[in-house]
Amino acid sequence: MEALRPLAELLTLPEVAPWSGQPYDAANPKANMLTHALGERGLATYVVLDEQREVYLIRVEWP
C-alpha cells in the first residue's frame, strides 16, 4: 500500500517534468536514461525520447 502514492506520482511525471530525475549513469549526465526515487525506499528507471515525445518506464524497484 505504501508504494501506491509514490507510483501514482511517478506516472504523472512524464507529462509534467520528464527530465526531473537523476542521471542513471553519473559519468553520462546528459543521457536520456534517468532514475527517480519512489518514496523513501523505491527507485524507478525510465528513458525519455524527446523527438517521439515518449517516456518509457524501464524498471520499478520496491523492496
C-alpha positions in Angstrom: 0.0 0.0 0.0 2.8 2.5 0.8 4.0 2.2 -2.8 0.8 3.4 -4.4 1.1 7.1 -3.8 4.8 7.4 -5.0 3.9 5.2 -8.0 0.9 7.4 -8.9 3.1 10.5 -8.6 5.7 8.9 -10.9 3.1 8.1 -13.5 2.2 11.8 -13.8 5.9 12.8 -14.2 6.2 12.3 -18.0 3.5 15.0 -18.5 4.9 17.5 -16.0 8.7 17.2 -15.9 10.2 14.1 -17.6 13.7 15.4 -17.2 13.4 15.9 -13.4 15.1 12.6 -12.5 18.7 11.9 -11.7 21.1 10.5 -14.4 21.2 6.7 -14.4 24.9 6.9 -15.2 26.8 9.7 -13.4 29.5 9.5 -16.0 27.0 10.5 -18.7 24.7 13.1 -17.0 23.1 14.2 -20.3 21.9 10.8 -21.3 18.2 10.1 -21.7 18.1 7.3 -19.1 17.1 8.6 -15.7 16.1 7.4 -12.2 13.5 8.8 -9.8 13.0 7.9 -6.2 9.7 6.4 -5.2 9.1 7.4 -1.6 11.9 6.6 0.7 12.7 3.1 -0.5 11.8 2.6 -4.1 13.5 3.5 -7.4 12.2 3.8 -10.9 14.3 3.8 -14.1 13.0 5.4 -17.3 14.0 6.6 -20.7 13.0 10.0 -22.2 12.6 10.2 -26.0 12.1 13.9 -26.8 11.7 13.6 -30.6 9.0 11.0 -30.2 7.5 12.8 -27.2 7.6 9.5 -25.3 8.7 8.2 -21.9 9.3 4.5 -21.2 9.3 3.2 -17.7 12.0 0.5 -17.7 12.1 -0.7 -14.1 10.5 -0.2 -10.8 12.3 -1.5 -7.7 10.4 -1.7 -4.4 12.0 -3.7 -1.6 
